Amino acid sequence: MESLDQQLTAFVKLPIGKMVLLGLLVWSSLVGYSLNWNITNLQNEKINLAISAAKSNWNKDQAFRQWATKHGGVYVPVTERTPPNPYLAHLKRRDVETTGGMKLTLMNPAYMLRQLTNEFEDSYGIKGKITGKITLNPVNKADAWERAALDRFERESISEIYEQTEIDGAPYMRYMKPMYMIKACEQCHAVLGFRDGDLRGGVSVSIPMQPYLDAEKETTRSMMVTHAVVWLAGSIGFMTFGLYAHRRHIERSALLARLEHGALYDSLTGLPNRSLFSDRLQVSMAKRKRDRTHLFAVCFVDLDRFKNLNDSYGHAVGDQLLKEVSGRFSGLLRPSDTVARMGGDEFTFLLDDLSKPQEAYLVAERILHSVETPFEIRGQSLKVGASIGICYGDRKYQSPDEILRDADTAMYRAKYLGRGRIDIFEPEMHDEVAKTTRIEHDLHTVLERQELSIHYQPIINLVTDRVDGFEALLRWQHPILGNIPPDLFIPIAESSDVIQEIGQWVLDCACRQVQKWNSQYSDLPPRFLSVNLSARQVSHLGFVQVMKDTLDRVGFDPIHLHCEVTETLLITDQDTAISNMASLRQLGIQLSADDFGKGYSSLTYLQNYSFNVLKIDKTFVQDMAPGGKGKRLVGSLLRLAKDFGLSVVAEGVETREQLETLRRLHCKWVQGYYLCPPVTADAMERLLTTDPQLLTENLLVMKPEATQKLAG
């Protein structure tokens, strides 16, 4: 016996014509069954209604008969319609005369009911009759059906009998119940020999069936028309389906060809996809196992800054950019190579039949150079870079996924080391991946374990030589990995929503701490707090409200809060950034352009956003030695800030020469390890206790060992 799935498979493989014919047969059977079921129910309902009508009339007659019997009959004036009943002549009081001389005659229940039923029959066609095997009046003599019913009452002791039959050629529903002698009946019928409890006869009611038959006929006709319309509509549907299925069958061959291509090639770029690439990589691996001299490598390529461009210019431009990149990559291939799109902005190259390992690196360099030339798309000049990881084929690999994993690992290392680079996979990289994974996992519970701390670095005013503010810098002391640099764990935190929780914690703790110091030394000008904002925070819709709630809760004056943002952050989501930064300005918060000069469009960045402070990146400050270009560049940035009406902070001051040079260039604020490294809140408390003003000369007299101790 075939299984259900085998039967379904065989059914699906039936020719379309047979499937349609089978469907029509099944549909016709269902409609026919429905019609038969409805007609049968209608016939039963017709009979039930007729029986109910008969019972209703019988109950009405019986109620009248019981009332009349209870009162012994009714005396009425003798008239032509109500002459003395000759069959009651044996009753002494059949006829009486009133004191006024009016003659009255007795009408017993049977006599009265017979007159009523005769009139009812003339008016409505409903027949009523009291009968028995022995009767006073021959008119009440039982007919054949009634005699048979009386015999059954005697034999079977049943309470009622009904049957659809004919009377004088017309259809009737006949209904009859037995009638037994009671004391009140003996006055008239005892003469026939009946005693109390005897079966005297029966009372029948006959309901004409013609009205019910007419209604049944009309309803049946409506049912047949309705079912015919339903059957026709369904049949047309099956035929339409058959035509549609036939057309789809014709199209299926072409569709299958397209699906086969779509299963192996990327729909956007037309390059092989992961499936086809893995298949070809599997072939190269098999060659390597058969021939140890066979060399091949996999290059994993990820485009740099593609997400920013995609978000800024839209997905349509991003898709066109991917097509252009794919075209350039395809032009680099040798006959034995394969380039595939793995998804998003990730591509892989299979470099097969290499003459030497160095050849893979040369191809990777050509890949990097191929994307250096800007792409002209829809009137926009777009520039992207690439980070590439190389993994050489080796007999130790058992599956394509293992090689792709290691090439991907090398690519992420290249991206981490500065992007636009090539890195070759080494086994030690697995340890780095494991470390990154551990950091990503532990970040979700780092606040619960209380492993984070905030260090504070003074920001010194070169005009007054006093500390005007503090920058809050996050630190993480991991119980296993030790001190994890912020440059390592902050980008990982920014890749998930955990940065929201950490950023909120930093803001709350730092505001409370600086507010405490300002309250302790209220005789001095309040010092400001500088905090760094991440891209995730600024792009969050509820970020501004969170900032406001925090400041209100802590009681921190917004004018003393400096929020540092980078150009990269603002490029990520310009619309949200502009809106949120405008809202921060309305709150009175000061905005600082962090790492200024490192971006690709810093002047545009400065023009489009309303900053209060410009922060010069430490790479320029530390290049101010004689012969370096940093001094001229820093001077230019200071003049630019003056033209824009901005204050300036120079970070990364590590020598006295740098400090004095900045002083001569009239830079307002500086910070750096030469003056004071970032220290804990307790260490800063000790400094404030020694010198509440935190004058520059007092910071500088501290020995390096003491500074290091404070920093620790």
C-alpha positions in Angstrom: 0.0 0.0 0.0 1.4 3.4 -1.0 1.9 6.0 1.7 -0.1 9.2 1.8 2.8 11.3 0.5 3.3 8.8 -2.4 -0.4 9.0 -3.2 -0.2 12.8 -3.2 2.9 12.8 -5.4 1.1 10.5 -7.9 -2.0 12.8 -7.8 0.1 15.9 -8.5 1.7 14.1 -11.5 -1.7 13.4 -13.1 -2.2 15.2 -16.4 -4.0 18.5 -16.1 -7.1 17.2 -18.1 -7.5 14.2 -15.8 -7.2 16.4 -12.7 -9.9 18.8 -14.0 -12.2 15.9 -14.9 -11.7 14.3 -11.5 -12.3 17.6 -9.9 -15.6 18.0 -11.8 -16.7 14.6 -10.8 -16.0 15.2 -7.2 -17.6 18.6 -7.4 -20.8 17.2 -9.1 -21.0 14.5 -6.4 -20.8 17.1 -3.6 -23.4 19.3 -5.2 -25.7 16.3 -5.8 -25.3 15.1 -2.3 -26.1 18.6 -0.9 -29.2 18.8 -3.1 -30.5 15.4 -2.0 -29.8 16.1 1.6 -31.7 19.4 1.5 -34.7 17.8 -0.4 -34.8 15.0 2.1 -34.8 17.4 5.0 -37.5 19.5 3.3 -39.7 16.4 3.0 -39.2 15.5 6.6 -39.9 19.0 7.6 -43.2 19.0 5.6 -44.4 15.9 7.4 -43.3 17.3 10.8 -45.2 20.5 10.2 -48.4 18.6 9.1 -48.2 16.4 12.2 -47.7 19.5 14.4 -50.8 21.1 12.9 -52.8 17.9 13.5 -51.7 17.7 17.1 -52.5 21.3 17.6 -56.1 20.9 16.3 -56.6 17.7 18.2 -55.5 19.4 21.5 -58.0 22.3 20.7 -60.8 19.9 20.1 -60.0 17.8 23.2 -59.9 20.9 25.4 -63.4 21.8 24.2 -64.7 18.3 24.6 -63.3 18.0 28.2 -65.0 21.3 29.1 -68.3 20.2 27.7 -68.1 16.8 29.3 -67.3 18.3 32.6 -70.5 20.3 32.4 -72.7 17.5 31.1 -73.4 19.2 27.8 -75.1 22.4 26.9 -78.9 23.2 26.6 -79.7 25.3 23.5 -82.9 26.5 22.0 -84.6 24.1 19.6 -84.0 25.4 16.1 -83.6 24.0 12.6 -79.8 23.8 13.1 -80.2 22.4 16.6 -83.1 20.0 16.6 -83.5 17.4 19.4 -80.9 14.7 19.0 -82.8 11.5 18.3 -79.8 9.4 19.5 -80.2 10.9 23.0 -83.9 10.1 23.3 -83.1 7.6 26.0 -82.2 10.5 28.3 -85.1 11.7 30.4 -83.9 15.3 30.6 -83.0 15.6 26.9 -85.7 18.3 26.4 -86.7 20.9 29.0 -88.9 23.9 29.0 -88.0 27.1 30.8 -90.5 29.0 33.0 -90.8 31.4 30.2 -92.0 28.7 27.9 -88.8 28.3 25.8 -88.0 24.8 24.7 -84.4 23.7 25.1 -82.7 20.5 24.0 -79.4 18.9 25.3 -76.3 19.0 23.0 -73.8 16.5 24.4 -70.0 17.1 23.6 -70.0 14.7 20.7 -73.0 16.5 19.1 -71.5 20.0 19.6 -68.0 19.0 18.4 -69.4 17.3 15.3 -71.2 20.6 14.3 -68.0 22.6 15.0 -65.8 20.3 12.9 -68.3 20.3 10.1 -68.1 24.0 9.9 -64.3 23.9 10.3 -64.0 21.5 7.5 -66.2 23.7 5.2 -64.0 26.7 6.1 -60.5 25.3 6.2 -60.6 21.7 4.9 -59.5 20.3 8.3 -61.6 17.2 9.2 -62.3 16.2 12.8 -64.2 13.2 13.9 -65.1 11.2 17.0 -65.7 7.5 16.3 -65.7 4.1 17.7 -66.6 0.5 16.9 -70.1 1.1 18.5 -71.6 4.6 18.1 -74.9 6.3 18.9 -75.0 8.2 15.7 -74.2 6.2 12.5 -72.5 9.3 11.1 -69.7 8.7 13.5 -69.1 5.2 12.2 -65.4 4.4 11.7 -64.0 4.1 8.2 -61.4 1.5 7.3 -58.4 3.6 8.4 -60.1 4.5 11.7 -61.1 0.8 12.3 -57.5 -0.2 11.8 -56.3 2.5 14.2 -58.8 1.3 16.8 -57.6 -2.3 16.5 -54.0 -1.1 17.1 -55.1 0.9 20.2 -56.6 -2.3 21.6 -53.6 -4.5 20.7 -50.6 -2.4 21.2 -51.7 0.1 23.8 -50.1 3.0 21.8 -51.0 6.6 22.5 -51.3 8.0 19.0 -51.3 7.1 15.3 -50.5 9.3 12.3 -50.2 8.6 8.6 -50.1 10.5 5.3 -52.9 9.1 3.2 -55.8 10.1 0.9 -59.4 11.0 1.6 -61.6 11.2 -1.4 -58.6 11.3 -3.6 -56.9 14.2 -1.8 -53.7 14.0 0.3 -54.2 14.3 4.1 -52.2 13.8 7.2 -54.4 11.8 9.5 -53.9 11.8 13.2 -55.8 9.8 15.9 -55.7 9.3 19.6 -57.7 6.8 21.7 -60.7 7.9 23.9 -61.5 6.1 27.1 -64.8 6.1 29.1 -65.0 8.3 32.2 -67.9 8.8 34.6 -69.1 12.0 32.9 -69.6 10.1 29.6 -71.8 7.4 31.1 -74.9 9.6 31.0 -75.0 9.4 27.2 -73.0 6.3 26.3 -73.6 3.8 29.1 -76.6 2.6 27.0 -74.1 1.2 24.5 -72.6 -1.0 27.3 -69.4 1.1 28.0 -68.1 1.4 31.5 -65.5 3.6 33.1 -62.0 2.9 31.7 -63.2 1.1 28.5 -61.8 2.1 25.1 -64.9 3.8 23.7 -63.3 4.9 20.4 -61.0 7.6 19.2 -60.8 11.2 18.1 -59.1 11.9 14.7 -58.0 15.0 12.9 -57.1 15.1 9.2 -55.0 18.0 7.9 -55.0 18.7 4.1 -51.5 18.2 2.8 -51.9 20.2 -0.4 -50.6 23.6 1.0 -47.5 21.8 2.4 -47.0 20.0 -0.9 -47.2 23.3 -2.8 -44.7 24.9 -0.5 -42.4 21.9 -0.8 -42.6 22.0 -4.5 -41.8 25.7 -4.6 -38.8 25.4 -2.2 -37.5 22.3 -4.1 -37.6 24.3 -7.3 -35.5 27.1 -5.6 -33.1 24.6 -4.2 -32.5 23.0 -7.6 -31.9 26.4 -9.2 -29.5 27.5 -6.5 -27.6 24.2 -6.6 -27.5 24.4 -10.4 -26.0 27.9 -10.2 -23.4 26.8 -7.6 -22.5 23.7 -9.7 -22.2 25.8 -12.8 -20.0 28.4 -11.0 -17.8 25.6 -9.6 -17.5 23.9 -12.9 -16.5 27.1 -14.6 -13.9 27.5 -11.8 -12.5 24.1 -12.5 -12.4 24.8 -16.2 -10.7 28.2 -15.6 -8.2 26.5 -13.3 -7.5 23.9 -16.0 -6.8 26.6 -18.6 -4.6 28.5 -16.1 -2.7 25.4 -15.0 -2.1 24.6 -18.7 -0.7 28.0 -19.3 1.4 27.8 -16.2 2.7 24.4 -17.3 3.9 26.0 -20.5 5.6 28.7 -18.5 7.2 26.3 -16.0 10.0 25.1 -18.2 11.2 28.7 -18.7 10.7 29.4 -15.0 12.7 26.3 -13.9 15.5 27.5 -16.1 15.4 30.9 -14.4 15.2 29.2 -10.9 18.2 27.1 -11.7 20.1 30.2 -12.6 18.8 32.0 -9.5 19.8 29.1 -7.3 23.4 29.5 -8.4 23.8 33.2 -9.2 23.2 36.4 -7.4 20.1 38.2 -8.7 21.5 41.7 -8.3 25.0 41.4 -9.7 24.8 38.2 -11.8 27.9 36.8 -10.0 27.9 33.2 -8.6 26.3 33.0 -5.2 27.5 31.2 -2.0 26.2 27.8 -3.2 28.0 27.8 -6.6 31.2 29.3 -5.0 31.2 26.5 -2.4 30.7 23.9 -5.1 33.7 25.2 -7.0 35.7 25.5 -3.8 34.9 21.9 -3.1 36.4 20.9 -6.5 39.6 22.8 -5.7 39.9 21.1 -2.3 39.5 17.7 -4.0 42.3 18.6 -6.4 44.5 19.7 -3.4 43.9 16.3 -1.7 44.9 14.4 -4.9 47.8 16.7 -5.8 49.9 18.3 -3.0 51.4 20.7 -5.5 48.0 22.2 -6.4 47.8 25.7 -4.9 44.6 27.8 -4.4 43.5 30.6 -2.1 40.3 32.3 -1.0 40.1 36.1 -0.7 37.2 37.4 1.4 36.4 41.0 0.5 34.3 43.4 2.5 33.6 47.0 1.2 34.5 49.8 3.6 32.0 52.5 4.4 29.3 50.9 2.1 26.7 51.0 4.9 27.2 54.7 5.3 26.8 55.3 1.6 23.8 53.1 1.4 22.1 54.9 4.3 23.0 58.3 3.0 22.1 57.9 -0.7 19.5 55.2 -0.6 19.3 51.5 -1.5 18.9 52.2 -5.2 22.3 53.9 -5.3 23.7 51.2 -3.1 22.5 48.4 -5.4 23.9 50.2 -8.5 27.2 50.6 -6.6 27.3 46.9 -6.0 26.8 46.2 -9.7 29.6 48.6 -10.6 31.9 46.9 -8.1 31.0 43.5 -9.4 31.9 44.6 -12.9 35.3 45.7 -11.8 35.9 42.6 -9.8 34.9 40.4 -12.8 37.5 42.2 -14.9 40.3 41.0 -12.6 39.6 37.3 -13.0 41.9 34.8 -14.7 40.3 31.9 -16.5 40.5 29.6 -13.5 39.2 32.1 -10.9 35.8 32.7 -9.5 34.3 35.7 -7.9 31.0 35.5 -6.0 28.8 37.7 -4.0 28.2 36.2 -0.5 25.5 38.7 0.5 25.4 42.4 1.3 28.7 44.0 0.5 30.8 40.8 0.9 32.5 39.2 -2.0 34.8 36.1 -2.3 37.5 35.2 -4.8 38.6 31.7 -5.5 42.1 32.0 -6.9 42.8 28.5 -8.4 45.9 27.0 -9.9 48.3 29.5 -8.3 51.9 29.2 -9.4 53.1 30.5 -6.0 51.5 31.7 -2.8 52.6 35.3 -3.4 50.4 35.4 -6.4 47.3 35.5 -4.2 48.6 38.7 -2.4 49.2 40.3 -5.8 45.6 39.6 -6.9 44.4 41.0 -3.6 46.3 44.2 -4.2 44.7 44.5 -7.6 41.3 44.1 -5.9 42.1 47.0 -3.6 43.3 49.2 -6.4 40.2 48.4 -8.5 37.9 50.2 -6.0 40.2 53.2 -5.4 38.8 55.1 -8.4 35.5 56.8 -7.4 32.3 55.4 -8.9 30.0 57.8 -10.8 26.4 56.9 -10.0 23.4 59.1 -10.7 25.5 62.2 -10.8 27.2 61.3 -7.5 30.9 60.6 -7.1 31.2 57.8 -4.6 34.3 56.3 -3.1 34.6 53.0 -1.2 37.4 51.0 0.0 37.9 47.3 0.8 39.3 45.1 3.5 40.6 41.7 2.4 41.3 38.5 4.2 43.3 35.7 2.5 43.2 32.0 3.4 45.4 29.5 1.6 44.0 26.1 0.7 45.3 23.3 2.9 44.6 19.6 3.2 43.6 20.1 6.8 40.3 21.7 5.7 37.4 19.3 5.5 34.7 21.6 4.1 34.4 24.9 2.1 32.8 26.6 5.2 36.0 26.1 7.2 38.1 28.0 4.6 35.5 30.7 4.2 35.4 31.1 8.0 39.2 31.6 8.2 39.2 34.0 5.3 36.4 35.9 6.9 38.4 36.0 10.2 41.4 37.5 8.3 39.2 40.1 6.7 37.8 41.2 10.0 41.3 41.6 11.4 42.3 43.7 8.4 39.2 45.9 9.0 40.0 46.2 12.7 43.6 47.3 12.0 42.4 50.2 9.9 40.5 49.1 6.8 41.8 49.3 3.3 44.2 46.5 4.2 45.1 42.9 3.3 45.6 40.3 6.0 46.6 36.6 5.7 44.9 34.1 8.0 47.0 32.7 10.8 45.9 30.2 13.4 46.4 32.7 16.2 43.5 34.7 14.8 41.1 32.2 16.2 42.2 33.4 19.7 41.4 36.9 18.7 38.0 35.9 17.4 37.3 34.0 20.7 38.4 37.1 22.7 36.1 39.3 20.6 33.2 36.8 21.1 33.8 36.7 24.9 33.8 40.5 25.0 30.6 40.7 23.0 28.9 38.2 25.4 30.1 39.7 28.6 29.1 43.3 27.6 25.5 42.4 28.2 26.1 41.8 31.9 29.0 44.1 32.5 26.9 46.6 34.5 25.5 43.9 36.7 29.0 42.6 37.5 30.1 46.2 38.2 33.3 45.9 36.1 33.0 49.3 34.4 34.5 52.4 35.9 34.9 56.1 34.8 38.2 57.9 34.8 38.4 61.6 34.6 41.0 63.6 32.7 41.3 67.4 33.5 40.8 69.9 30.7 43.0 72.9 31.4 42.5 76.5 30.5 45.8 77.9 29.2 44.6 81.5 29.9 44.0 80.9 33.6 46.1 77.8 34.0 43.3 76.2 35.9 41.1 73.1 35.2 37.8 74.2 33.7 36.4 70.7 33.1 36.8 67.0 33.0 36.4 64.4 30.2 34.7 61.2 31.4 36.5 58.2 29.9 35.1 54.6 30.3 37.3 51.8 31.5 36.7 48.0 31.8 38.6 45.7 34.1 37.6 42.2 33.0 38.2 39.5 35.7 39.8 37.2 33.1 40.9 39.3 30.2 42.2 42.1 32.4 42.1 45.8 31.3 40.2 45.9 28.0 41.0 49.1 26.0 37.9 51.3 25.1 39.0 51.2 21.5 38.4 47.5 21.6 35.1 47.1 23.5 33.3 50.3 22.5 32.9 49.4 18.8 31.6 46.0 19.9 29.1 47.6 22.2 28.0 50.0 19.4 27.2 47.1 17.2 24.3 46.2 19.6 21.8 48.0 21.7 23.9 47.4 24.9 25.6 50.8 24.2 22.4 52.5 25.1 22.4 51.1 28.6 26.2 51.7 29.1 26.0 55.2 27.7 23.1 56.0 30.1 25.1 54.6 33.0 28.2 56.7 32.1 26.1 59.9 31.7 24.3 59.4 35.0 27.4 58.5 37.0 29.6 61.2 35.5 27.0 64.0 36.0 26.5 63.0 39.6 30.3 63.0 40.2 31.0 66.4 38.6 27.9 67.9 40.2 29.2 66.7 43.6 32.6 68.4 43.0 30.9 71.6 41.9 28.8 71.6 45.0 31.8 70.9 47.3 33.8 73.8 45.7 30.9 76.2 45.1 33.2 79.2 45.6 35.0 78.3 42.4 33.5 78.6 38.9 31.5 75.4 38.0 33.5 72.9 36.0 32.0 71.3 32.8 31.8 67.7 32.0 32.7 66.3 28.6 31.2 62.9 27.5 31.5 61.0 24.3 28.4 60.0 22.4 28.1 56.9 20.2 26.4 56.6 16.9 23.7 54.3 18.4 22.9 56.8 21.1 22.5 59.8 18.8 20.4 57.9 16.3 18.0 56.6 18.9 14.6 58.3 18.7 14.3 58.7 22.5 17.9 59.9 23.1 17.1 63.6 23.7 14.4 62.8 26.3 16.7 60.4 28.1 19.4 63.1 28.3 16.8 65.6 29.6 15.5 63.2 32.2 19.0 62.4 33.4 20.0 66.0 33.8 16.7 66.8 35.6 17.2 63.8 38.0 20.8 64.6 38.9 20.2 68.4 38.9 23.1 69.0 36.5 23.0 72.3 34.6 22.9 71.5 30.8 25.2 74.5 30.1 28.0 72.6 31.8 27.7 69.4 29.7 29.8 69.0 26.6 28.7 66.2 24.2 31.5 65.0 21.9 30.5 63.6 18.6 32.6 62.5 15.6 32.2 63.0 11.9 31.7 59.3 11.3 28.8 59.3 13.7 27.0 62.1 11.9 27.6 60.6 8.5 25.8 57.4 9.6 22.4 59.0 10.0 22.5 62.7 9.1 18.7 63.4 9.4 18.4 61.9 12.9 21.7 63.5 14.0 20.7 67.0 12.8 17.4 66.7 14.6 18.8 65.3 17.9 21.7 67.8 17.9 19.4 70.7 17.4 17.3 69.5 20.3 20.4 69.2 22.5 21.3 72.8 21.7 17.8 73.9 22.7 18.4 72.2 26.1 21.6 74.3 26.5 24.0 71.4 26.1 27.4 72.3 24.4 28.4 70.3 21.3 31.9 69.4 20.6 33.3 68.2 17.3 35.6 65.4 18.3 38.7 64.1 16.3 38.4 67.1 14.0 40.6 66.9 10.9 40.6 63.1 10.6 37.4 62.8 8.5 36.9 63.1 4.8 34.7 66.2 4.7 35.5 68.0 8.0 34.8 71.5 6.6 31.4 70.4 5.4 30.9 68.7 8.7 31.7 71.9 10.5 29.5 74.0 8.3 26.4 71.8 8.6 26.3 71.4 12.4 26.1 74.0 15.1 29.1 73.2 17.3 30.4 75.2 20.3 33.7 73.5 20.6 36.3 72.1 18.2 38.5 69.3 19.5 41.8 68.9 17.6 42.8 65.3 17.2 46.0 64.2 19.1 47.7 63.0 15.9 48.1 66.6 14.8 49.2 67.8 18.3 51.9 65.2 18.6 53.2 66.1 15.1 54.1 69.6 16.2 57.8 68.9 16.6 60.3 71.0 14.5 60.1 69.9 10.9 56.6 68.4 11.3 53.6 69.7 9.5 51.4 69.5 12.7 52.3 73.0 14.0 51.1 74.7 10.8 48.0 72.5 10.6 47.1 73.1 14.2 47.6 76.8 13.7 45.2 76.7 10.7 42.6 74.8 12.7 42.8 77.4 15.5 42.3 80.2 13.0 39.4 78.3 11.4 37.8 77.8 14.8 38.2 81.5 15.6 36.5 82.4 12.3 33.6 80.1 13.2 33.4 81.5 16.8 34.3 78.1 18.3 36.4 77.3 21.4 39.2 74.8 20.9 40.4 71.8 22.9 43.7 70.2 21.9 44.0 66.7 23.2 47.0 64.3 23.4 49.5 66.8 25.0 52.5 64.7 26.0 55.4 67.1 26.2 56.1 70.6 27.5 57.1 71.7 24.0 53.6 70.8 22.8 52.0 72.6 25.7 54.0 75.8 25.1 53.4 75.7 21.4 49.7 75.5 22.0 49.9 78.4 24.4 51.7 80.6 21.8 49.1 79.6 19.3 46.4 80.9 21.7 44.6 77.5 22.1 42.1 77.9 24.9 41.9 74.4 26.4 44.3 71.4 26.4 44.4 67.9 27.9 46.9 65.1 27.8 49.2 62.7 29.8 51.8 65.4 30.2 49.4 67.4 32.5 47.4 64.5 34.0 46.3 61.1 32.8 42.8 59.9 33.2 42.4 59.0 36.9 39.7 57.5 39.1 37.2 59.6 40.9 38.9 58.9 44.2 42.3 60.0 42.8 40.7 63.2 41.5 39.2 63.7 44.9 42.7 63.6 46.4 44.0 66.1 43.8 41.1 68.5 44.5 41.8 68.2 48.3 45.4 69.2 47.7 44.5 72.0 45.2 40.8 72.9 44.7 41.7 75.1 41.7 43.9 72.4 40.1 46.5 74.9 38.9 48.7 73.7 36.0 51.9 74.2 38.1 50.6 71.9 40.8 49.7 69.2 38.3 53.1 69.5 36.7 55.1 69.2 39.9 53.7 65.7 40.4 56.3 63.0 39.8 55.6 60.5 37.0 55.4 57.7 39.6 52.7 59.6 41.5 50.9 60.3 38.3 51.0 56.7 37.4 49.8 55.8 40.8 46.9 58.1 40.5 46.1 56.8 37.0 46.1 53.3 38.3 
